[in-house]
Amino acid sequence: MLTASALALTGCGLESSSAYVAEPGPGSIEKIDGAEGNQVTVTSKNFTEQKIMGKIGVLTARAAGFDVKDMTSVPGSQPARDLLEGGGADVLFEYTGTAWLTYLGHETGVPDQKQMWQKVHDEDVSNGLTWGAPGPLDNTYAFAIKASNKDKLNGVSKLSDIKKLPVEQRTFCVESEFYSRQDGFEPMLEKYGLKLGKDVPKSNVAVLDTGAVYEATARGTCNFGEVFTTDGRIKSLSLEVLDDDQGFFPSYSIAPVLRTEVAKKYPELQKDFEAVAAAMTNEKFIELNRRVDVDGEDPADVAYDWMVDEGFISKK
């Protein structure tokens, strides 16, 4: 999940740098007693959304008065996790589904957001990690249509509507990993009463690279394209996400994860990160991701603007 790499883009003449972030001014995040002179290390993964979240984490800790070591944009989920577990980093924004399936080794996810969070929260205690309260953002798998094709597809708005369409309209674009994985395309079809090779002929399915799926769906090459729910290309390409009304896809809610030692020493810092996570929504991050992937802005600038707009910090 979420393996697509961010584009190497430059915004406003500024080359993206893992160490760059503007200084925050005063906002709703207040200085924490005992923070001055103490260091907090923030990490993140290296795809667009995580780059933005990493800079948001850096700004949050700085606004709380800490000296911040910026270890964001780590290449890969497991290396970022290893940093946190090994004490090389203190906090990151993480997805519940990624922790449950990738780090904790479970074979199937949980669609319910609260249940998924509770499970990873309880199991990660033994790893010395504390999961803060999750935010509303849930970057999971989904299927989308070209919005202008909705009438042609009988007003389809949810995945269960696909079964009502004639076979020739049940055309799909998916990435190779999703097509072959045990909790991917074929089980999803079966959940919605469709069998691959019968109700959905294999000739109706195009297996493409991740980026190509979005473009092909927007061009109408296929009617249903596999997407990630906070990808900025959903908006820029005028796609519309269908409701997973049978709850097939697992939850990938975002939540701050802190080393338990740090969470106990600075409980106010955990509360600050929870407040920031609570303001993260799919709609907002579709726009933030679009600004980076489509407009070429720097993730640090996008993160700074969002923190200012939300009132957590001010421009200095």
C-alpha positions as CSV (number, residue, x, y, z in Angstrom):
1,M,0.0,0.0,0.0
2,L,1.1,3.5,-0.8
3,T,4.3,2.6,-2.6
4,A,4.1,5.2,-5.4
5,S,7.1,7.6,-5.4
6,A,6.7,11.3,-5.3
7,L,7.7,13.3,-8.4
8,A,11.0,15.1,-8.2
9,L,9.6,18.5,-8.7
10,T,10.7,22.1,-8.0
11,G,8.2,24.7,-6.8
12,C,8.7,28.5,-6.9
13,G,12.4,28.1,-7.7
14,L,13.1,26.2,-4.6
15,E,14.7,22.8,-4.8
16,S,13.0,20.3,-2.4
17,S,15.2,19.5,0.5
18,S,14.6,17.0,3.3
19,A,16.0,19.5,5.9
20,Y,14.1,22.6,4.7
21,V,11.1,24.0,6.5
22,A,10.3,27.6,7.3
23,E,10.2,28.8,11.0
24,P,6.7,28.7,12.6
25,G,5.2,31.7,14.3
26,P,2.8,31.6,17.3
27,G,-0.5,29.8,16.8
28,S,-2.7,27.4,18.7
29,I,0.2,25.1,19.4
30,E,1.8,26.5,22.6
31,K,5.3,26.1,23.9
32,I,5.6,23.1,26.2
33,D,7.4,23.4,29.6
34,G,10.7,21.6,29.4
35,A,10.8,21.5,25.6
36,E,13.5,24.2,25.2
37,G,16.9,22.7,24.6
38,N,15.5,19.2,24.1
39,Q,15.5,17.4,20.8
40,V,12.7,15.5,19.1
41,T,13.4,13.6,15.9
42,V,10.6,13.5,13.3
43,T,10.5,10.9,10.5
44,S,8.3,10.1,7.5
45,K,8.3,8.0,4.4
46,N,9.3,9.4,1.0
47,F,6.1,9.6,-1.1
48,T,4.2,12.8,-1.5
49,E,1.6,12.6,1.2
50,Q,4.2,11.4,3.8
51,K,6.6,14.1,2.8
52,I,3.9,16.7,3.5
53,M,3.0,15.0,6.8
54,G,6.7,14.8,7.8
55,K,7.1,18.6,7.4
56,I,3.8,19.0,9.4
57,G,5.4,16.9,12.1
58,V,8.5,19.0,12.1
59,L,6.5,22.2,12.4
60,T,4.4,20.8,15.2
61,A,7.4,19.9,17.3
62,R,9.1,23.2,16.6
63,A,6.0,25.2,17.5
64,A,5.9,23.2,20.8
65,G,9.4,24.5,21.5
66,F,11.6,21.6,20.7
67,D,14.8,21.5,18.8
68,V,13.9,19.2,15.9
69,K,16.0,16.8,14.0
70,D,14.4,16.3,10.6
71,M,14.6,12.7,9.5
72,T,11.7,12.9,7.1
73,S,11.5,11.4,3.6
74,V,13.0,8.0,4.5
75,P,12.9,5.6,1.5
76,G,10.3,3.0,2.4
77,S,7.8,2.1,5.1
78,Q,10.0,-0.5,6.9
79,P,13.1,1.8,7.2
80,A,10.9,4.5,8.8
81,R,9.4,2.0,11.1
82,D,12.8,0.6,12.0
83,L,14.0,4.2,12.9
84,L,11.0,4.6,15.3
85,E,11.4,1.1,16.9
86,G,15.1,1.5,17.2
87,G,15.0,4.9,18.9
88,G,16.5,6.7,15.8
89,A,13.3,8.7,15.6
90,D,10.6,9.8,18.1
91,V,7.4,10.4,16.1
92,L,5.8,9.9,12.7
93,F,2.3,10.0,11.2
94,E,1.5,6.4,10.3
95,Y,-1.4,4.5,8.7
96,T,-3.2,1.9,10.8
97,G,-3.5,-0.6,7.9
98,T,0.2,-0.4,7.1
99,A,1.1,-1.2,10.7
100,W,-1.4,-4.0,11.0
101,L,-0.5,-5.7,7.7
102,T,3.1,-4.8,7.0
103,Y,4.8,-4.4,10.4
104,L,2.7,-6.7,12.6
105,G,2.3,-9.3,10.0
106,H,-1.5,-9.9,9.8
107,E,-2.9,-11.3,6.5
108,T,-6.2,-9.3,6.4
109,G,-7.1,-5.8,7.4
110,V,-10.1,-4.4,9.2
111,P,-12.5,-2.0,7.4
112,D,-13.8,-0.4,10.6
113,Q,-11.5,2.6,11.4
114,K,-11.9,2.5,15.2
115,Q,-11.4,-1.2,15.4
116,M,-8.4,-1.1,13.2
117,W,-6.8,1.6,15.3
118,Q,-7.5,-0.2,18.5
119,K,-5.9,-3.4,17.3
120,V,-2.7,-1.7,16.2
121,H,-2.7,0.5,19.4
122,D,-2.9,-2.6,21.6
123,E,-0.4,-4.7,19.8
124,D,2.2,-2.0,19.4
125,V,2.4,-1.4,23.1
126,S,4.8,-4.3,23.5
127,N,7.1,-2.7,20.8
128,G,7.5,0.4,22.9
129,L,5.2,2.5,20.7
130,T,2.2,4.6,21.6
131,W,-0.5,5.3,19.0
132,G,-2.2,8.7,19.4
133,A,-5.8,9.2,18.5
134,P,-6.5,8.8,14.8
135,G,-7.7,11.5,12.5
136,P,-10.4,11.3,9.8
137,L,-8.0,10.9,6.9
138,D,-8.2,7.3,5.6
139,N,-6.0,6.7,2.6
140,T,-7.1,3.3,1.5
141,Y,-7.8,1.6,-1.9
142,A,-10.8,2.6,-3.9
143,F,-12.2,2.6,-7.4
144,A,-13.0,5.7,-9.3
145,I,-14.8,6.7,-12.5
146,K,-14.5,9.5,-14.9
147,A,-17.0,11.9,-13.5
148,S,-18.5,12.8,-16.9
149,N,-19.2,9.1,-17.5
150,K,-21.5,8.8,-14.5
151,D,-24.7,9.1,-16.5
152,K,-23.5,6.7,-19.1
153,L,-22.9,4.2,-16.3
154,N,-26.5,4.6,-14.9
155,G,-25.5,6.9,-12.1
156,V,-23.1,4.4,-10.5
157,S,-22.0,5.8,-7.1
158,K,-21.0,2.7,-5.1
159,L,-19.2,-0.6,-5.9
160,S,-22.3,-2.7,-5.5
161,D,-23.8,-0.8,-8.5
162,I,-21.2,-2.4,-10.9
163,K,-23.1,-5.7,-10.8
164,K,-26.1,-3.9,-12.3
165,L,-24.2,-2.9,-15.4
166,P,-23.9,-5.0,-18.5
167,V,-20.8,-7.1,-18.8
168,E,-19.3,-4.9,-21.6
169,Q,-19.3,-1.9,-19.2
170,R,-17.5,-3.7,-16.4
171,T,-14.0,-2.6,-17.5
172,F,-11.2,-2.1,-15.0
173,C,-7.7,-0.6,-14.8
174,V,-5.7,-1.9,-11.9
175,E,-2.0,-2.0,-10.9
176,S,-0.2,-5.3,-11.0
177,E,0.2,-5.7,-7.2
178,F,-3.5,-5.2,-6.5
179,Y,-4.4,-7.5,-9.4
180,S,-2.4,-10.4,-7.9
181,R,-2.6,-10.0,-4.1
182,Q,-4.7,-12.3,-2.0
183,D,-6.8,-9.3,-0.6
184,G,-6.9,-7.5,-4.0
185,F,-8.9,-7.4,-7.2
186,E,-10.4,-10.9,-7.4
187,P,-11.5,-11.1,-3.8
188,M,-12.9,-7.6,-4.1
189,L,-15.0,-8.7,-7.1
190,E,-16.2,-11.7,-5.2
191,K,-17.2,-9.6,-2.2
192,Y,-19.5,-7.7,-4.7
193,G,-21.0,-10.8,-6.3
194,L,-18.8,-10.9,-9.4
195,K,-16.4,-13.6,-10.6
196,L,-13.3,-12.8,-12.5
197,G,-13.3,-14.6,-15.9
198,K,-17.1,-14.9,-15.9
199,D,-18.9,-11.8,-14.7
200,V,-15.8,-9.7,-15.5
201,P,-13.9,-11.2,-18.4
202,K,-10.2,-11.0,-18.1
203,S,-10.1,-9.1,-21.4
204,N,-12.0,-6.4,-19.6
205,V,-9.1,-5.8,-17.2
206,A,-6.0,-3.7,-18.0
207,V,-3.0,-4.2,-15.6
208,L,-1.0,-0.9,-15.6
209,D,1.5,1.1,-13.7
210,T,0.0,3.1,-10.8
211,G,0.2,6.5,-12.6
212,A,-1.1,5.0,-15.8
213,V,-4.3,3.8,-14.1
214,Y,-5.4,7.4,-13.3
215,E,-4.7,8.6,-16.8
216,A,-6.4,5.6,-18.4
217,T,-9.5,6.1,-16.3
218,A,-9.6,9.8,-17.1
219,R,-9.4,9.0,-20.8
220,G,-12.2,6.4,-20.6
221,T,-9.9,3.5,-21.5
222,C,-11.7,1.7,-18.6
223,N,-14.7,2.6,-16.6
224,F,-13.3,1.8,-13.2
225,G,-9.8,2.6,-12.1
226,E,-8.1,1.5,-8.9
227,V,-6.9,4.6,-6.9
228,F,-5.8,5.7,-3.5
229,T,-8.4,7.9,-1.8
230,T,-6.2,10.9,-1.1
231,D,-4.3,11.0,-4.4
232,G,-4.3,14.5,-5.8
233,R,-4.8,13.2,-9.3
234,I,-8.4,12.3,-8.4
235,K,-9.3,16.0,-8.4
236,S,-7.0,17.2,-11.2
237,L,-8.3,14.5,-13.6
238,S,-11.9,15.0,-12.6
239,L,-12.4,11.5,-11.2
240,E,-15.1,10.4,-8.7
241,V,-14.5,7.8,-6.0
242,L,-17.1,5.1,-5.6
243,D,-18.4,4.2,-2.1
244,D,-17.1,0.8,-0.8
245,D,-20.6,0.1,0.5
246,Q,-19.8,-3.5,1.5
247,G,-16.7,-2.5,3.5
248,F,-14.1,-4.6,1.6
249,F,-11.0,-2.4,1.8
250,P,-9.1,-2.2,5.1
251,S,-8.8,1.1,7.0
252,Y,-5.6,3.1,6.5
253,S,-6.4,5.9,9.0
254,I,-3.6,8.3,9.9
255,A,-2.5,8.7,13.5
256,P,0.6,10.0,15.3
257,V,2.9,7.2,16.6
258,L,5.4,8.2,19.3
259,R,8.0,6.2,21.2
260,T,6.3,5.4,24.5
261,E,9.2,6.9,26.4
262,V,8.7,10.2,24.6
263,A,4.9,10.1,25.0
264,K,5.2,9.6,28.7
265,K,7.8,12.4,29.1
266,Y,5.9,14.9,27.0
267,P,2.2,14.0,27.0
268,E,1.4,17.6,25.7
269,L,3.4,16.8,22.6
270,Q,1.2,13.7,21.9
271,K,-1.9,16.0,22.4
272,D,-0.5,18.5,19.9
273,F,0.1,15.7,17.3
274,E,-3.4,14.4,17.9
275,A,-4.9,17.8,17.3
276,V,-3.0,18.1,14.0
277,A,-4.1,14.6,13.0
278,A,-7.7,15.5,13.8
279,A,-7.6,18.3,11.2
280,M,-6.4,15.9,8.4
281,T,-9.1,14.9,6.0
282,N,-9.2,13.1,2.7
283,E,-10.6,16.2,1.0
284,K,-7.8,18.5,2.3
285,F,-5.0,16.1,1.5
286,I,-6.3,15.5,-2.0
287,E,-5.7,19.2,-2.5
288,L,-2.3,19.2,-0.7
289,N,-1.1,16.2,-2.7
290,R,-2.3,17.8,-5.9
291,R,-0.2,21.0,-5.2
292,V,2.9,18.8,-5.0
293,D,2.3,16.2,-7.7
294,V,0.5,18.4,-10.2
295,D,1.6,22.0,-9.5
296,G,5.1,21.1,-8.5
297,E,5.2,22.9,-5.2
298,D,7.6,21.9,-2.4
299,P,6.1,19.7,0.3
300,A,7.6,21.9,3.0
301,D,5.8,25.0,1.6
302,V,2.5,23.1,1.3
303,A,2.8,21.8,4.8
304,Y,3.6,25.3,6.1
305,D,0.6,26.9,4.4
306,W,-1.7,24.2,5.7
307,M,-0.5,24.6,9.3
308,V,-1.0,28.4,9.0
309,D,-4.5,28.0,7.4
310,E,-5.5,25.6,10.3
311,G,-4.3,28.1,12.9
312,F,-1.7,25.8,14.4
313,I,1.1,28.2,13.6
314,S,1.4,31.7,12.0
315,K,3.8,33.1,9.5
316,K,7.0,34.5,11.1
